[in-house]
Amino acid sequence: MTVKEYQLKAILEVESADEARTIAQDWQSWASEQSLSYAELAEFQDYFTILAAPFGLTEEFQENGII
């Protein structure tokens, strides 16, 4: 699966912190097997930065290398 094929759930559709964590964990597992450019990583980082905020997960995502 390529970066363009990897589908992240729309941020407004994520209903809980647990769901946000699961999305981040799944992505992190997938990303660890990819060769991503800095630009691609930056796009994902933007997504997870926005996703983390409403659920108070910013610090947790930073500690786990998601953002």
Sequence and secondary structure as in RCSB ss.txt:
>XXXX:A:sequence
MTVKEYQLKAILEVESADEARTIAQDWQSWASEQSLSYAELAEFQDYFTILAAPFGLTEEFQENGII
>XXXX:A:secstr
  TTT     GGG  SHHHHHHHHHHHHHHHTTS   HHHHHHHHHHHHHHHGGGT HHHHHHTT  
